[in-house]
Amino acid sequence: MLMIGSRGSALALWQANWVKDQLAGLGFASRLEIIRTTGDKITQAPLARIGGKGLFTKEIEEALLAGAIDLAVHSLKDLPTALPAGLTLAAVPERADPRDAVAGRALSDLPAGARVGTSSLRRAAQLRRLRPDLVVESIRGNVDTRLRKLDEGQYDAILLAAAGLLRLGWEARIVEWLPPEVMCPAVGQGALAIETRESGRGFEVCQALNHAATRACVDAERTLLASLGGGCQVPIGAHAAIRGGQLHLRAVVIAPDATQLVEGERQGPADAAEETGRGLAAELLAAGAGAILAAAG
């Protein structure tokens, strides 16, 4: 019996149960172990202010290292690019829609001064570029909590990852889909991460769930992020897709106040994803991203 570690939110449980079903299809029985993370305990402060990356993974990774669970299921965008010694990214299943979405009212329908909620510095900064006349406010909580706050009238619209709404069956709440060219997604957005110890049964079993094309795309995005040295304090977006056998990577680095933006694109062979990520990171740094990162850091 394999033990799957997961957060307890509705979305996290959907994701963990999906992996559980995939493992069952391969003939492996498993059960869930719910683990409360720091990010679940601190629900009021903005993510960037309390540390961002690792907030939703640290306690789960500790359980992995202790042998209390055999694998962990995360939203890949929550997983830091540097994993603790002894742990590895065993598999990345096929990605869901990586785009951001708007619930409430479409951006073009919002009047000046309308209140828009988002938990992401990346979304907030890009929104300020698109609509500097809007009031962008922080919103925390699970997907259902954020939708409830919207319905209560605390916000005129909110921005969320489309994948979470799709997985929970709430596609009808989406009033606008934001293409990557308009709102560059978070690194790994829409993808799941299956983390295990570097060896053992969990690692061996979970490799069968890896989707090669998705893995190449997220490897490019995560390598770019690691090469830039960025975290939750700096709005960084990256999106990779494979077209015609080539991996196309686009990325943006934005000042939190949206006054500066550096963006770029690069393509390369799908089997050289990390090289493409490093190459685009170098181009962005040379174009001025380093100054934005330094100022925000």
Buried (B, 14 or more C-beta within 10 A) or exposed (E): EBBBBBBBBBBBBBBBBBBBEBBEEEEBEBEBBBBEBBBBEBEEEBBBEEBBBBBBBBBBBBBBEEEEBBBBBBBBBBBBBEBBEEBBBBBBBBBBBBBBBBBBBEBEEBEEEBBBBBBBBBBBBBBBBEBEEBBBBBBBBBBBBBBEBBEEEBBBBBBBBBBBBBBBEBEEBBBBBBEBEBBBBBBBBBBBBBBBBEEEEBBEBBEEBBBEBBBBBBBBBBBBBBBBBBBBBBBBBBBBBBEEEEBBBBBBBBBBEBEBBBBBEBBBEBEBBBBBBBBBBBBBBEEEBBBBBEEBE
